[in-house]
Amino acid sequence: MKQMFRFWQFVILPVYLLGPSLSGLNSLAAADPIKQPNILMIAIDDLANALGCYGDQIAQTPNIDQLAERGVCFERAYCQLPLCNPSRASLMTGRRPDQIRVYDLDRHFRDELPEIQPLPEFLKTRGWATARVGKIYHYNVPAGIGTNGLDDPPSWQTVINPKGRDTLEENLITNPTPARPISAAMSWLAAEGTDEEQTDGMIATEAIELMTELKEPFFLGVGFFRPHTPYVAPKKYFDLYDFDDIQLPYAPADDRDDIPPAAFAHNCPIPNYGLDENTCRQALHAYYACVSFVDAQVGRLLKGLQAAGKDQNTIVVLWSDHGYHLGEHQGVWQKRCLFEESARAPLIIYHPQAAGNGTHCERIVEFIDIYPTVVDCCQLTSQLPDLPGTSLLPLLEDPQREWSRPAFTQILRPGDGKPIMGRSIRTERWRYTEWNNGDAGRELYDHLRDPHEFQNLVADPQFQPLIGRFRRMLDEQIEGTIPETPFEPKRL
């Protein structure tokens, strides 16, 4: 059932921009004048870099891989807070979590900044038709499926909230940790039926229809719920994978010895939730099945865009709200950490005229860069509010150009009676992390020699000047102070 509201959204995936002048791209500036571009933003919930285009040897993701081959695949894109609501609120508003004061699942960014204009609303007030299908802002999963969740009504003119058979078959889901709800457990179901009966399949169907209905230019946000737990996908996607190929990631036996306890999420207090290796492999198998299922829906979207004849004037941006742990560091799962696997997430942008198409970009970028990038693509940079991010259009033109910006990620934990703030900075070589300004522990990893962050170098005297510099940089970007009421009561 379609609901017509004054709502707006943006898309994350390929970016098709054709315009008379784009500030970041010389080749685009020389293009023939064409009408203002559409934006197709594709958001995928809890998607790790478990994609073929990111080097995963197991994942079968031909559609997203093809998008990466056509556009620019950002190898080192980092979220601002590895948890659904804060990350999405930060990305959509272009502000850091400390600016909007959103750190957990139940606070709305308008509680702090009621007059703020998120990206969809910014474009809506400038003539773009805005529509959302599925999860762009935060939803509790699976309880919020079919509702508006923690949506932002001023963003949209059209809102569609599909609800599929996956919500009706929760009694069939395998949950090896029954004390935990399926929303937070490594739970799964190889479902009967077709893609189109699942919520994410219905989302793709509705979005394809909207592509033909929306007046141009439009901003269409399409948000898929999988691979968020529970890991539910049609059985055929489980059959894509040989279970013998599904193996847990390697970690040395002493991997956790030099990691501060605060670095591990409070909702994953023991390795692998106490589950045996075979059960963890089944969960990982189900996760990959969900990734392939969502990949198929992305393929449907892109084919629908082409069939509607709007692919050559549509910018597509594809992202996941944050990274996702799949057993690293001796049994870390899901999110809420500041390791590489949590902070780093997929970001692919396709622009048909960009000189950098077909290239992987290894420069450090942040999710707060998406807002100014889309605005730049729409040639509205002169109207852009003061934002901490920067347009990525220069990297779409030349993905190997010089780029010196680091990425900043934070997390706020409930702690043991006292909240703990984690702050992390990522440069091309280093990751430095500290907990409660170092009082609860610190970490330093050299990604040139230690890409899996196995060796914490923070106690090595030779790196103390480097650590001092990183601490000053963190102070400039992340407050590090714990808000008076960091965790809001449930509102969904």
Residue pairs with C-beta under 8 A, 6 or more apart in sequence:
1 160
2 158
2 159
2 160
2 206
3 158
3 159
3 160
3 161
4 157
4 158
4 159
5 153
5 156
5 157
5 158
5 159
6 124
6 153
6 154
6 156
6 157
7 120
7 130
7 131
7 132
7 151
7 152
7 153
7 154
7 155
7 156
7 157
7 158
7 159
8 118
8 119
8 120
8 121
8 122
8 123
8 124
8 128
8 130
8 131
8 132
8 154
8 155
8 156
8 157
8 219
9 41
9 119
9 120
9 130
9 131
9 132
9 136
9 155
9 156
9 219
9 220
9 221
10 39
10 41
10 92
10 119
10 120
10 123
10 219
10 221
10 317
10 370
10 374
11 39
11 40
11 41
11 42
11 219
11 220
11 221
11 222
11 315
11 316
11 317
12 41
12 42
12 43
12 316
12 317
12 318
12 319
12 347
12 370
13 40
13 41
13 42
13 67
13 298
13 301
13 302
13 316
13 317
13 318
13 319
13 348
13 349
13 350
14 40
14 67
14 70
14 71
14 302
14 314
14 315
14 316
14 317
14 318
14 348
14 349
14 350
14 351
15 71
15 315
15 316
15 317
15 349
15 350
15 351
15 354
15 377
15 396
16 37
16 38
16 311
16 312
16 313
16 314
16 315
16 316
16 350
16 351
16 352
17 28
17 37
17 315
17 351
17 352
17 353
17 354
17 377
18 28
18 31
18 32
18 34
18 37
18 312
18 313
18 352
18 353
19 28
19 31
19 33
19 34
19 36
19 37
19 377
19 378
19 379
20 29
20 31
20 32
20 33
20 34
20 379
21 28
21 29
21 379
22 28
22 29
22 376
22 377
22 379
22 393
23 29
23 376
23 379
23 381
23 391
23 393
24 376
24 391
24 392
24 393
24 394
24 396
24 397
25 351
25 353
25 354
25 355
25 393
25 394
25 396
25 397
26 397
27 353
27 354
27 355
27 397
28 351
28 353
28 354
28 393
28 397
31 353
34 313
35 216
35 217
35 313
36 127
36 128
36 216
36 217
36 378
36 379
37 217
37 313
37 314
37 315
37 377
37 378
38 216
38 217
38 218
38 219
38 220
38 310
38 313
38 314
38 315
39 123
39 128
39 217
39 218
39 219
39 220
39 314
39 315
39 317
39 374
39 377
39 378
40 220
40 222
40 301
40 305
40 314
40 315
40 316
40 317
41 136
41 219
41 220
41 221
41 222
41 316
41 317
41 319
42 222
42 223
42 224
42 298
42 301
42 316
42 317
42 318
42 319
43 88
43 134
43 135
43 136
43 221
43 222
43 223
43 224
43 319
43 320
43 321
44 223
44 224
44 226
44 227
44 294
44 298
44 318
44 319
44 320
44 321
44 346
45 84
45 135
45 141
45 223
45 224
45 225
45 226
45 227
45 228
45 320
45 321
46 84
46 227
46 228
46 229
46 320
46 321
46 322
46 324
46 334
46 335
47 227
47 291
47 294
47 320
47 324
47 345
47 346
48 320
48 323
48 324
48 325
48 326
48 341
48 345
49 55
49 56
49 323
49 341
49 344
49 345
49 346
50 56
50 58
50 59
50 287
50 288
50 291
50 324
50 326
51 59
51 61
51 64
51 65
51 68
51 291
51 295
51 346
52 59
52 60
52 61
52 62
52 64
52 65
53 61
53 64
53 65
53 67
53 68
53 69
53 73
53 348
53 360
54 73
54 75
54 346
58 241
58 245
58 246
58 288
59 288
59 291
59 292
60 240
60 241
60 288
60 292
60 295
61 291
61 292
61 295
62 295
62 299
63 295
63 296
63 298
63 299
63 302
64 295
64 298
64 318
64 346
64 348
66 299
67 298
67 302
67 316
67 318
67 348
67 350
68 348
68 360
69 358
70 350
70 357
70 358
71 316
71 348
71 349
71 350
71 351
71 354
71 357
71 358
72 348
72 349
72 350
72 351
72 354
72 356
72 357
72 359
72 360
72 361
72 395
72 396
72 399
73 347
73 348
73 359
73 360
73 361
74 347
74 348
74 349
74 360
74 361
74 363
74 365
74 392
74 395
75 360
75 361
75 362
76 344
76 361
76 362
76 363
76 364
76 365
76 407
76 426
76 428
77 319
77 344
77 345
77 346
77 347
77 365
77 366
77 367
78 343
78 344
78 345
78 364
78 365
78 366
78 367
78 407
78 408
78 409
78 426
79 87
79 90
79 91
79 321
79 322
79 323
79 343
79 345
79 366
79 367
79 409
80 86
80 87
80 90
80 91
80 96
80 97
80 366
80 367
80 368
80 408
80 409
80 410
81 87
81 90
81 97
81 102
81 103
81 322
81 409
81 410
81 411
81 412
82 322
82 323
82 335
82 336
82 337
82 338
82 342
82 343
82 409
82 411
83 103
83 104
83 105
83 322
83 335
83 336
83 411
84 105
84 138
84 139
84 228
84 321
84 322
85 102
85 104
85 105
85 106
85 107
85 137
85 138
85 150
86 97
86 102
86 103
86 104
87 321
87 322
87 367
88 136
88 137
88 138
88 321
89 97
89 100
89 102
89 108
89 109
89 137
89 138
90 96
90 97
90 100
90 102
90 367
90 368
91 319
91 321
91 367
91 368
91 370
91 371
92 118
92 119
92 120
92 136
92 137
92 152
92 155
92 371
93 100
93 109
93 113
93 116
93 118
93 119
93 371
94 119
94 368
94 370
94 371
94 372
94 385
94 387
94 388
94 389
95 109
95 113
95 116
95 368
95 387
95 388
96 368
96 388
96 408
96 477
96 478
97 103
97 410
98 410
98 478
98 479
99 112
99 113
99 388
100 109
100 112
100 113
100 116
101 107
101 109
101 111
101 112
101 483
102 108
102 109
102 112
103 411
103 412
103 483
103 486
103 487
104 412
104 486
104 487
104 488
105 138
105 140
106 150
106 487
106 488
106 489
106 490
106 491
106 492
107 488
108 150
108 152
108 491
109 116
109 118
109 152
110 116
110 152
117 125
117 385
118 152
118 154
118 155
119 219
119 370
119 371
119 374
119 375
120 128
120 130
120 132
120 152
120 155
120 156
120 219
120 221
121 130
121 152
121 154
121 155
122 371
122 375
122 380
123 130
123 219
123 374
123 375
123 378
123 380
124 130
124 155
124 156
124 157
124 219
126 378
126 380
126 383
127 217
128 217
128 218
128 219
128 378
129 157
129 158
129 214
129 215
129 216
129 217
129 218
129 219
130 155
130 156
130 157
130 158
130 218
130 219
130 220
130 221
131 156
131 157
131 158
131 159
131 160
131 210
131 214
131 218
131 219
131 220
131 221
132 151
132 155
132 156
132 158
132 159
132 160
132 220
132 221
132 222
132 223
133 160
133 162
133 203
133 206
133 207
133 210
133 220
133 221
133 222
133 223
134 160
134 161
134 162
134 199
134 200
134 203
134 207
134 222
134 223
134 224
134 225
135 141
135 149
135 223
135 224
135 225
136 151
136 221
136 223
137 149
137 150
137 151
137 152
137 155
138 149
138 150
139 145
139 147
139 149
139 150
139 225
139 492
140 149
140 183
140 492
141 183
141 225
141 228
141 229
142 166
142 167
142 170
142 182
142 183
142 225
142 230
143 183
143 492
144 150
144 492
145 161
145 163
145 164
145 166
145 167
145 199
145 225
146 161
146 162
146 163
146 167
146 199
147 161
147 492
148 159
148 161
149 492
150 491
150 492
151 159
158 210
158 214
160 203
160 206
160 210
162 199
162 202
162 203
162 205
162 206
163 199
163 202
164 197
164 198
164 199
164 200
164 201
164 202
165 191
165 193
165 197
165 198
166 189
166 191
166 198
166 199
166 232
167 199
169 189
169 191
169 232
170 182
170 230
172 189
172 191
173 182
173 187
173 188
173 189
173 230
173 232
174 187
174 188
174 189
174 282
175 182
175 185
175 187
175 230
176 185
176 186
176 187
176 275
176 279
176 283
177 185
177 186
177 187
177 273
177 274
177 275
180 273
182 229
182 230
183 229
183 230
184 229
184 267
184 334
185 229
185 230
185 273
186 229
186 231
186 273
186 275
186 279
186 280
186 283
186 333
187 229
187 230
187 231
187 283
188 230
188 231
188 232
188 282
188 283
188 286
188 287
189 230
189 231
189 232
189 286
190 233
190 234
190 235
190 238
190 286
190 289
191 198
191 232
191 233
191 234
191 235
192 234
192 235
193 234
194 201
194 234
195 201
195 204
195 234
195 293
195 296
195 297
196 202
196 205
198 232
198 233
198 234
198 293
199 225
200 224
200 225
200 226
200 293
200 294
200 297
201 297
203 222
203 223
203 224
203 225
203 297
204 222
204 297
204 300
204 301
204 304
205 300
207 220
207 222
207 301
207 304
208 300
208 301
208 304
208 307
208 308
210 220
211 220
211 304
211 305
211 308
211 310
212 308
214 220
216 310
216 313
217 313
217 378
222 301
224 294
224 297
224 298
226 232
226 233
226 290
226 291
226 293
226 294
227 287
227 290
227 291
227 294
227 324
229 334
231 283
231 286
231 287
231 289
231 290
232 290
233 286
233 289
233 290
233 292
233 293
234 293
237 289
237 290
237 292
237 293
237 296
238 285
238 286
238 289
240 288
240 289
240 292
241 285
241 288
241 289
243 281
243 282
243 285
246 281
246 284
246 285
246 288
247 281
248 277
248 280
248 281
248 284
248 326
248 327
249 326
249 327
249 328
251 328
251 329
251 330
251 452
251 454
252 454
255 329
255 330
255 454
256 329
256 330
258 455
258 456
259 329
259 441
259 443
259 456
260 435
260 440
260 441
260 442
260 443
261 440
261 441
262 413
262 415
262 420
262 422
262 435
262 436
262 440
262 441
263 337
263 338
263 339
263 422
263 433
263 435
263 441
263 443
264 329
264 332
264 337
265 332
265 334
265 335
265 336
265 337
265 413
266 336
266 413
266 414
266 415
267 334
267 336
268 325
268 331
268 332
268 333
268 334
268 336
270 331
271 330
271 331
271 332
272 280
272 327
272 331
272 333
273 331
273 333
275 283
280 327
280 331
283 333
284 326
284 327
287 326
298 318
302 311
302 316
305 311
305 314
305 316
311 352
312 352
315 349
315 350
315 351
315 374
315 377
316 349
316 350
317 347
317 348
317 349
317 370
317 373
317 374
318 346
318 347
318 348
318 349
319 345
319 346
319 347
319 348
319 367
319 370
320 345
320 346
321 345
322 335
322 342
322 343
322 345
323 335
323 340
323 341
323 342
323 343
323 344
323 345
324 334
324 335
324 341
324 342
325 332
325 333
325 334
325 335
325 337
325 339
325 341
325 342
326 333
326 341
327 333
328 339
328 341
328 452
329 339
329 453
332 339
332 341
335 342
336 342
336 411
336 413
337 343
337 411
338 409
338 410
338 411
338 422
338 424
338 433
339 453
340 426
340 431
340 447
340 451
340 452
340 453
343 407
343 409
343 424
343 426
344 426
345 367
347 365
347 367
347 370
349 373
349 392
349 396
350 357
351 357
351 377
351 396
354 396
354 397
355 396
355 397
355 398
356 395
356 396
356 397
356 398
356 399
357 396
359 399
359 400
360 399
361 395
361 399
361 400
362 399
362 400
362 428
363 395
363 399
363 400
363 401
363 403
363 405
363 428
364 403
364 405
364 406
364 407
364 426
364 427
364 428
365 392
365 395
365 403
365 405
365 407
366 389
366 405
366 407
366 408
368 387
368 388
368 389
369 389
369 390
369 391
369 392
370 389
370 392
371 387
371 389
372 381
372 384
372 387
372 389
372 390
372 391
373 391
373 392
373 393
375 381
375 383
375 384
375 391
376 384
376 391
376 393
377 393
381 391
388 477
390 405
394 401
394 403
395 401
395 403
406 425
406 426
406 427
406 473
407 425
407 426
408 423
408 424
408 425
408 426
408 474
408 477
408 478
409 424
409 426
410 421
410 422
410 423
410 424
410 478
411 421
411 422
412 419
412 420
412 421
412 422
412 482
412 483
412 486
413 419
413 420
413 421
413 422
414 487
419 482
419 486
419 487
420 435
420 436
420 440
420 482
421 435
421 436
421 437
421 480
421 481
421 482
422 433
422 434
422 435
423 433
423 434
423 437
423 474
423 478
423 480
424 431
424 432
424 433
424 434
425 431
425 432
425 433
425 470
425 473
425 474
425 477
428 447
429 446
429 447
429 448
430 444
430 445
430 446
430 447
430 466
430 470
431 443
431 444
431 445
431 447
431 453
432 442
432 443
432 444
432 445
432 458
432 466
432 467
432 470
432 471
432 474
433 442
433 443
433 444
434 441
434 442
434 443
434 471
434 474
435 441
435 442
436 480
437 480
438 471
442 458
442 467
443 453
443 456
443 458
444 456
444 457
444 458
444 460
444 463
444 466
444 467
445 453
445 455
445 456
445 457
446 455
446 457
447 453
457 463
458 467
474 480
